[in-house]
């Protein structure tokens, strides 16, 4: 059983892996999103306590109406429907419950796991190598009320100031191999196709990337960028308009194309035509789209502060650029786009990494090692 704010499409490969092994999977979510792939599982959406919804409306529409991240308030602070959670858990009787982040939902679910004897594991994206946890009363209490064992897909960086907390384990993201280097058709119509995927928020740096592609087009004319993004909320739609205005004012229509709210199944068609994948965003706990690109034999350019930077070997399967550093991103893009043989070679390395380290079997073995440690 998984318990998380929502079923994210990047969890499809994991769910598919369990099912193909012959296991049964239940997914409980707080809410749903517009763009998701329910090919392998339909989540049980439990929502929140009816008493919480007025609080959420007040926070989103009044207190933090200008904050792009206001909708995340409910993830940590939304009070769960206790009786509904209890009913589903008692009906399913799970052997293992994997719950996302230390939230009120997780605290309630973990209390039921302890009461009924279900094994529980916390899943979050805080690095494996991290600073010592805070020792004040509130943080200690929350840790005590949530699962002792924690799995994370982020390794982080080893240093003297950091450590691996007892009970923490690395369990990798999963990506199914999609297209071998031999099957991959690079440079269709003699163009270098660049792809970037991310919600339309300022921190995703769509404008910065568009400007860089515009400048590099003067040196490398046969390049084209496609931006696929979600724009469902008011603030996302407003930023989308800012991106469109920038592209028009700088006459980049021939080099930058925007696609909005593209369904998961259609996204794979874009990956098939892509030569280089770029994640220019900042404050990214961990992304999985770089692995999806790598599964199609595509090299990746990603921020060095992205939690998922550990999945890309700098200079081998792609490049890491200094977070929020426009000039460094431009230089790494220039290095990649100016050498088509390098793109192919790095694409081959990307595919190899996925096949050897990031399949469901790697995930399953890591989970089993964690449970039996």
LINLINPE-V589724 format. One record per pair of residues at least 12 apart in sequence whose ideal C-beta (glycine too) atoms are under 10 Angstrom apart, sorted by the first residue. I is the first residue (numbers start at 0). J is the second residue. Records with the same first field share a line. If there is no record, write none. Layout:
# LINLINPE-V589724
I->J, J
This chain:
# LINLINPE-V589724
0->23, 24, 25, 26, 27, 43, 87, 88, 91, 92, 93, 94, 95, 96, 97, 98, 108, 112, 117, 119
1->13, 14, 17, 24, 25, 26, 27, 28, 40, 42, 93, 95, 96, 97, 98, 99, 122
2->25, 26, 27, 28, 29, 42, 43, 45, 79, 84, 87, 88, 93, 96, 97, 98, 99, 100, 102, 104, 105, 107, 108, 109, 112, 119, 122
3->26, 27, 28, 29, 42, 74, 97, 98, 99, 100, 102, 104, 105, 122
4->28, 29, 30, 32, 71, 73, 74, 75, 77, 99, 100, 102, 104
5->26, 28, 29, 30, 31, 32, 35, 42, 44, 74, 99
6->26, 27, 28, 30, 31, 32, 35, 36, 37, 39, 40, 41, 42, 43, 44
7->28, 32, 34, 35, 36, 99, 287
8->32, 34, 35, 36, 37, 38, 262, 263, 264, 266, 287, 288, 291
9->36, 152, 172, 173, 174, 263, 285, 286, 287, 288, 290, 291
10->24, 26, 35, 36, 39, 40, 42, 172, 173, 287
11->35, 36, 37, 38, 39, 40, 173, 175, 263
12->39, 172, 173, 174, 175, 287, 290, 291, 294, 357, 358, 359, 362
13->39, 40, 97, 170, 172, 173, 359, 362, 363, 366
14->26, 36, 37, 38, 39, 40, 42, 173, 359
15->38, 39, 40, 173, 175, 359
16->39, 173, 175, 358, 359, 360, 361, 362, 363
17->39, 40, 359, 362, 363, 366
18->39, 40
19->39, 359
20->359, 360, 363
22->94, 95, 363
23->91, 93, 94
24->39, 40, 91, 93
25->40, 42, 43, 87, 88, 90, 91, 93, 96
26->39, 40, 41, 42, 43, 44, 97
27->42, 43, 44, 45, 79, 83, 84, 87, 88, 91, 96, 98, 104, 108
28->42, 43, 44, 45, 46, 99, 104
29->42, 44, 45, 46, 47, 73, 74, 77, 79, 80, 99, 102, 104
30->42, 44, 45, 46, 47, 70, 73, 74, 77
31->44, 46
32->229, 231
33->229, 231, 260, 262
34->198, 227, 229, 231, 259, 260, 261, 262, 263, 265, 266
35->262, 263
36->262, 263, 264, 266
37->263
38->263, 264
43->83, 84, 87, 90, 91
45->79, 80, 83, 84, 86, 87, 104
46->73, 77, 79, 80, 83
47->73, 76, 77, 78, 79, 80, 103, 104
48->77, 78, 79, 80, 81, 82, 83, 103
49->78, 80
50->78, 80
51->73, 76, 77, 78, 79, 80, 103
52->73, 77, 78
54->72, 73, 76, 77, 78
55->69, 70, 72, 73, 76, 77, 78
58->70, 72, 73, 76
59->71, 72, 73, 232, 233
60->233
64->233, 234
65->234
66->234
67->198, 199, 200, 201, 202, 232, 233, 234, 235, 237, 238
68->200, 202, 234, 282
69->232, 234
70->231, 232, 234, 235
73->102, 103, 104
74->99, 100, 102, 103, 104
75->100, 101, 102, 103, 104, 105
76->102, 103
77->102, 103, 104
78->103, 104, 107
79->102, 103, 104, 105, 106, 107, 108
80->104, 107
81->107, 108, 110, 111
84->104, 107, 108, 110, 111
85->107, 108, 110, 111, 114, 115
87->108, 111
88->107, 108, 111, 112, 114, 115, 117
89->111, 114, 115
91->117
92->115, 116, 117
93->112, 115, 117, 118, 119
94->117, 118, 370
95->112, 117, 118, 119, 120, 366, 370
96->108, 109, 111, 112, 117, 118, 119, 120, 121, 146
97->118, 119, 120, 121, 122, 146, 148, 150, 170, 366
98->112, 119, 120, 121, 122, 123, 145, 146
99->121, 122, 123, 124
100->121, 122, 123, 124, 125, 145
101->121, 123, 125, 138, 141, 142, 144, 145, 146, 149
102->123, 141, 145
103->141, 144
105->119, 121, 122, 123, 141, 144, 145, 146
106->140, 141, 143, 144, 145
107->144
108->145, 146
109->121, 144, 145, 146, 147
110->144, 145
112->146
113->144, 146
118->146, 148, 370
119->145, 146, 147, 148
120->146, 147, 148, 149, 150, 166, 168, 170, 366, 369, 370
121->142, 145, 146, 147, 148, 149, 150, 151, 166, 167
122->146, 148, 149, 150, 151, 152, 170
123->145, 149, 150, 151, 152, 153, 167, 284, 285
124->151, 152, 153, 172, 283, 284, 285, 286, 306, 307
125->149, 151, 153, 155, 164, 167, 284, 285, 306
126->151, 152, 153, 154, 155, 156, 157, 161, 163, 167, 169, 284, 285, 306, 309
127->149, 150, 151, 152, 153, 154, 155, 156, 157, 161, 162, 163, 164, 167, 168, 169, 170, 309
128->151, 153, 154, 155, 156, 157, 158, 160, 161, 162, 163, 164, 167, 169
129->151, 153, 155, 156, 160, 161, 162, 163, 164, 167
130->155, 158, 160, 161, 162, 164
131->160, 161, 162, 164
132->162, 164
142->164, 166
146->166
147->165, 166, 167
148->165, 166, 167, 168, 369, 370, 372
149->164, 165, 166, 167, 168, 170, 369
150->166, 167, 168, 169, 170, 171, 362, 365, 366, 369, 370
151->167, 168, 169, 170, 171, 284, 285, 306
152->169, 170, 171, 172, 173, 284, 285, 287, 290, 306, 307, 309, 310, 357, 362, 365
153->169, 171, 172, 284, 285, 305, 306, 307, 308, 309, 310
154->169, 171, 306, 307, 308, 309, 310
155->169, 306, 308, 309
156->303, 308, 309
166->369, 372
167->369
168->365, 366, 368, 369, 370, 372
169->309, 365, 368, 369
170->361, 362, 363, 364, 365, 366, 368, 369
171->290, 309, 310, 356, 357, 358, 359, 361, 362, 364, 365
172->285, 286, 287, 289, 290, 291, 307, 310, 353, 356, 357, 361, 362
173->287, 290, 294, 353, 357, 358, 359, 360, 361, 362, 363
174->287, 288, 289, 290, 291, 292, 293, 294, 295, 310, 352, 353, 354, 356, 357, 358, 359
175->290, 291, 294, 353, 354, 357, 358, 359
176->293, 294, 295, 296, 350, 351, 353, 354, 357, 358
177->267, 270, 271, 291, 292, 293, 294, 295, 296, 297, 350, 353
178->267, 270, 271, 294, 295, 296, 297, 346, 350
179->295, 296, 347, 350, 351, 354
180->295, 296, 343, 344, 346, 347, 348, 349, 350, 351
181->296, 347, 350
182->271, 295, 296, 350
183->270, 271, 273, 274, 295, 296, 297, 343, 346, 347, 350
184->271, 272, 274
185->272, 273, 274, 275, 296, 297, 339, 342, 343, 346
186->221, 272, 274, 339, 342, 343
187->271, 272, 273, 274
188->221, 223, 272
189->221, 339
190->220, 221, 222, 223, 272, 274
191->219, 220, 221, 222, 223, 224, 273, 274, 275, 335, 336, 337, 339, 342
192->221, 222, 223, 224, 225, 269, 271, 272, 273, 274, 275, 276, 297
193->208, 212, 215, 222, 223, 224, 225, 226, 254, 255, 273, 274, 275, 276, 277, 297, 300, 332, 335, 336
194->223, 224, 225, 226, 227, 258, 266, 269, 270, 272, 273, 274, 275, 276, 277, 288, 292, 295, 297
195->208, 209, 212, 224, 225, 226, 227, 228, 255, 273, 275, 276, 277, 278, 279, 280, 288, 292, 300
196->225, 226, 227, 228, 229, 258, 261, 266, 269, 270, 276, 277, 278, 280, 286, 288, 289, 291, 292
197->226, 227, 228, 229, 277, 278, 279, 280, 283, 286, 288
198->228, 229, 230, 231, 232, 235, 238, 239, 280
199->226, 228, 229, 230, 231, 232, 234, 235, 236, 237, 238, 239, 240, 241, 242, 243, 257, 259
200->228, 229, 230, 232, 234, 235, 238, 239, 280, 282
201->234, 238, 241, 242, 280, 281
202->238, 279, 280, 281, 282, 283, 323
203->226, 228, 235, 238, 242, 278, 279, 280, 281, 282, 283
204->277, 278, 279, 280, 281, 302, 323, 325, 328
205->224, 226, 228, 238, 239, 241, 242, 243, 245, 246, 255, 257, 279, 280
206->238, 241, 242, 244, 245, 246, 249, 279
207->245, 279, 280, 281, 323, 324, 325, 328, 329
208->224, 226, 242, 255, 277, 278, 279, 280, 300, 325, 328, 329, 332
209->224, 226, 242, 245, 246, 249, 251, 254, 255, 257, 279
210->245, 246, 249, 251, 255, 325, 329
211->224, 277, 279, 325, 326, 328, 329, 330, 331, 332, 333
212->224, 226, 251, 254, 255, 277, 329, 332, 336
213->245, 246, 249, 250, 251, 253, 254, 255
214->249, 251, 329, 332, 333
215->254, 329, 332, 333, 336, 337
216->251, 253, 254, 255, 336
218->333, 336, 337
219->332, 333, 336, 337
220->253, 254
221->336, 339
222->254, 274, 275, 332, 336, 337
223->253, 254, 255, 256, 272, 274
224->246, 251, 254, 255, 256, 257, 275, 277, 332
225->255, 256, 257, 258, 261, 269, 272, 273
226->239, 242, 246, 255, 256, 257, 258, 259, 277, 279
227->256, 257, 258, 259, 260, 261, 265, 266, 269, 288
228->242, 257, 258, 259, 260, 261
229->259, 260, 261
230->242, 257, 259, 260
231->259, 260
235->259, 260
236->259
239->257, 259
242->255, 257
243->255, 257
263->291
266->288, 291
267->291, 294, 295
269->292, 295
270->288, 291, 292, 293, 294, 295, 296, 297
271->295, 297
272->295
273->292, 295, 296, 297, 346
274->296, 297, 298, 335, 336, 339, 342, 343, 346
275->292, 297, 298, 299, 300, 317, 318, 332, 335, 336, 342, 345, 346
276->288, 289, 291, 292, 293, 295, 297, 298, 299, 300, 301, 311, 317, 346, 349
277->289, 292, 298, 299, 300, 301, 302, 317, 318, 320, 328, 331, 332, 335
278->292, 299, 300, 301, 302, 305, 307, 308, 311, 317, 320
279->300, 301, 302, 305, 320, 322, 323, 325, 328, 332
280->301, 302, 304, 305, 322, 323
281->302, 304, 305, 322, 323, 324
282->302, 304, 305, 322, 323
283->301, 302, 304, 305, 306, 307, 308, 322
284->305, 306, 307
285->305, 306, 307, 308, 309, 310
286->299, 301, 302, 305, 306, 307, 308, 310
287->307, 310, 357
288->301, 307
289->301, 305, 307, 308, 310, 311, 316, 317, 349
290->307, 310, 311, 349, 352, 353, 356, 357
291->353
292->311, 317, 346, 349, 353
293->310, 311, 316, 317, 345, 346, 348, 349, 350, 351, 352, 353, 354, 357
294->349, 350, 352, 353, 354, 357, 358
295->346, 349, 350, 353
296->342, 343, 345, 346, 347, 348, 349, 350, 351, 353
297->316, 317, 342, 345, 346, 349, 350
298->311, 315, 316, 317, 318, 335, 341, 342, 343, 344, 345, 346, 347, 348, 349, 350
299->311, 312, 316, 317, 318, 319, 335, 345, 346, 349
300->317, 318, 319, 320, 328, 331, 332, 334, 335, 336, 345
301->313, 317, 318, 319, 320, 322, 328, 331
302->319, 320, 321, 322, 323, 324, 327, 328
303->318, 319, 320, 321, 322, 324, 327
304->319, 320, 321, 322, 323
305->319, 320, 322
308->320, 322
310->349, 352, 353, 356, 357
311->345, 348, 349, 352
312->345, 348, 349, 352
313->331
314->334, 341, 345, 348
315->344, 345, 348, 349, 351, 352
316->344, 345, 346, 347, 348, 349, 350, 351, 352, 353
317->331, 335, 342, 345, 346, 348, 349
318->330, 331, 332, 334, 335, 345
319->331
320->332
